[in-house]
Amino acid sequence: MDSQLFASRHVVIIPHPSRSHINAMLNFSKLLASSNGGLHLTFVVTEEWLGLIGSPAAPRNIRLRSIPNVIPSEFVRGADMPGFFAAVQSKMEGPFEELVDQLELPVGFIVADTFLSWAPEFGNRRNIPVASFWPMAASTFSVRWNFDLLISNGHLSIDISDILVIFHGNLDLRNRIHGAVSLAAKANCLLVASFHEVETHAIELLKAKLPLPVYSLGPCIPYMTAENRAMGPHDADYFNWLDSQPKSSVLLCVFWQLCNRAQMDEIATGLRASGARFLWIARNDVTRLQHLSGEMGLVVPWCDQLKVLCHSSVGGFLTHCGWNSTMECVFAGKIMLSFPLSAEQFINTKLIVEDWKVGMKLKNHEKIVEREEIARNVQRFMDLENDEGKQLRKRARELQEACKRAIEKAGSSYTNLHTFVGDVLRGCSS
Ligand SMILES: O=c1ccn([C@@H]2O[C@H](COP(=O)(O)OP(=O)(O)O[C@H]3O[C@H](CO)[C@@H](O)[C@H](O)[C@H]3O)[C@@H](O)[C@H]2O)c(=O)[nH]1
């Protein structure tokens, strides 16, 4: 192959070094790798994440490379988010540049997480086009970009209390995120891990307001059905249990490291009082929480979430509304009981409850949600005879159909992905 053309097809992808960002960009990379563009992909992570995505998670045409762990490990554990962000924004560029210079193939295009604020400028300096990758909702980008845009357009009604949650907290962290979002405008295009049918207004607004092309090509999750994914070694137990439960009867609860002990205890006793069947992913303290939450459900430390969501006995999802979880649930066609905890999860909740109408909100305030409130809401949410629930389930099936159409041949995300691949090939050979 002509070396220029060869170089033009080499795309380097670099996520923010955190699990959900890496997952979303790896799934995006798999889509890119299967796009028939003949692209060569190099996926770059900090060393500590190599184990997570090593073979067989990455396909053969995606080469994994690492840069040193420039970020002290206590930041990775979330002990100091502002410090973590500061390190990502100031310490990754140097090692990344060294890696780019050492790669066997010249780099034709870079796809960098929007949080890596240095990437668009790096691309300009090195004359390499850069796509900024936003692994969250388009609405969140809009809110971060200019938070009054969506509100003044009447497309997303955000309560002042939600605005305060989104914008409160550490000023340094907030400024760093806003700074990274503004700098994304210096990239050659913006890729959003959402799809047109679920965020039509927000995506159109970004297209109209931003000075660069915007492509929605989500959801960036592994497309699958419950049948087509192999079981992991620890999956058998909870899948056997799920297989033995009635259709749509189980509430999947994924509260991982995110809640404090007092809230976890309220969830346990609330689930028990609700009488609902549940599969609870609780990472730590599994034995104690199993004891507290009773015999109607199972508590396990980890599950293959997408596969579980697609299981026919799962009827609903009690979720903190991280964007990946939200998209996975939309893909699975299930309803959501939202329990937002931090970051943009309040915006995702608005989309789920008010815009898409596929869920109910359980947590309305920053206080601990008590067991009685949890039990009452879980009962109402899981009641298959309730008209409100029937309506939500109908909408969830419609949204699932829209999602499947978006990723099928000629669908919105499929088409945008291929337009982007065309841009990569043109951008690199010009
Ligand atoms: O037992 C488990 C628990 C989680 N997951 C997976 O882990 C991912 C979790 O991602 P997400 O739902 O986005 O949650 P967080 O990891 O909390 O995501 C962070 O990053 C997201 C994307 O930027 C933001 O939307 C969130 O607010 C932020 O908390 C999903 O793919 C899940 O399928 C599993 O497979 N099994």
The ligand as an SDF file (V2000), in Angstrom:
LIG
                    3D

 36 38  0  0  0  0  0  0  0  0999 V2000
  -21.7160   -4.7160   37.6690 O   0  0  0  0  0  0  0  0  0  0  0  0
  -21.4910   -3.9180   36.7590 C   0  0  0  0  0  0  0  0  0  0  0  0
  -21.4440   -2.5140   36.9440 C   0  0  0  0  0  0  0  0  0  0  0  0
  -21.1910   -1.7070   35.8500 C   0  0  0  0  0  0  0  0  0  0  0  0
  -20.9800   -2.2560   34.6200 N   0  0  0  0  0  0  0  0  0  0  0  0
  -20.7300   -1.4000   33.4410 C   0  0  0  0  0  0  0  0  0  0  0  0
  -20.0240   -0.2190   33.8230 O   0  0  0  0  0  0  0  0  0  0  0  0
  -20.4630    0.8910   33.0430 C   0  0  0  0  0  0  0  0  0  0  0  0
  -20.8580    2.0320   33.9620 C   0  0  0  0  0  0  0  0  0  0  0  0
  -20.9030    3.2180   33.2120 O   0  0  0  0  0  0  0  0  0  0  0  0
  -21.8850    4.4350   33.5510 P   0  0  0  0  0  0  0  0  0  0  0  0
  -23.2730    3.9670   33.6200 O   0  0  0  0  0  0  0  0  0  0  0  0
  -21.6270    5.5250   32.5390 O   0  0  0  0  0  0  0  0  0  0  0  0
  -21.5180    4.8610   35.0210 O   0  0  0  0  0  0  0  0  0  0  0  0
  -20.1800    5.4910   35.7130 P   0  0  0  0  0  0  0  0  0  0  0  0
  -19.0860    4.5160   35.6480 O   0  0  0  0  0  0  0  0  0  0  0  0
  -20.6080    6.0020   37.0420 O   0  0  0  0  0  0  0  0  0  0  0  0
  -19.8850    6.7320   34.7310 O   0  0  0  0  0  0  0  0  0  0  0  0
  -19.2000    7.9470   34.8910 C   0  0  0  0  0  0  0  0  0  0  0  0
  -18.9710    8.3600   33.5260 O   0  0  0  0  0  0  0  0  0  0  0  0
  -20.1570    8.4600   32.7400 C   0  0  0  0  0  0  0  0  0  0  0  0
  -19.7630    8.7540   31.2970 C   0  0  0  0  0  0  0  0  0  0  0  0
  -18.9510    9.8720   31.2360 O   0  0  0  0  0  0  0  0  0  0  0  0
  -21.0740    9.5350   33.3400 C   0  0  0  0  0  0  0  0  0  0  0  0
  -22.2820    9.5800   32.6030 O   0  0  0  0  0  0  0  0  0  0  0  0
  -21.3590    9.2210   34.8010 C   0  0  0  0  0  0  0  0  0  0  0  0
  -22.1170   10.2830   35.4000 O   0  0  0  0  0  0  0  0  0  0  0  0
  -20.0510    9.0240   35.5740 C   0  0  0  0  0  0  0  0  0  0  0  0
  -20.3190    8.6400   36.9250 O   0  0  0  0  0  0  0  0  0  0  0  0
  -21.6190    0.3990   32.1890 C   0  0  0  0  0  0  0  0  0  0  0  0
  -21.1630    0.1460   30.8660 O   0  0  0  0  0  0  0  0  0  0  0  0
  -22.0330   -0.9170   32.8490 C   0  0  0  0  0  0  0  0  0  0  0  0
  -22.5510   -1.8710   31.9390 O   0  0  0  0  0  0  0  0  0  0  0  0
  -21.0470   -3.6210   34.4350 C   0  0  0  0  0  0  0  0  0  0  0  0
  -20.9010   -4.1510   33.3270 O   0  0  0  0  0  0  0  0  0  0  0  0
  -21.2920   -4.4130   35.5210 N   0  0  0  0  0  0  0  0  0  0  0  0
  1  2  2  0
  2  3  1  0
  2 36  1  0
  3  4  2  0
  4  5  1  0
  5  6  1  0
  5 34  1  0
  6  7  1  0
  6 32  1  0
  7  8  1  0
  8  9  1  0
  8 30  1  0
  9 10  1  0
 10 11  1  0
 11 12  2  0
 11 13  1  0
 11 14  1  0
 14 15  1  0
 15 16  2  0
 15 17  1  0
 15 18  1  0
 18 19  1  0
 19 20  1  0
 19 28  1  0
 20 21  1  0
 21 22  1  0
 21 24  1  0
 22 23  1  0
 24 25  1  0
 24 26  1  0
 26 27  1  0
 26 28  1  0
 28 29  1  0
 30 31  1  0
 30 32  1  0
 32 33  1  0
 34 35  2  0
 34 36  1  0
M  END
$$$$
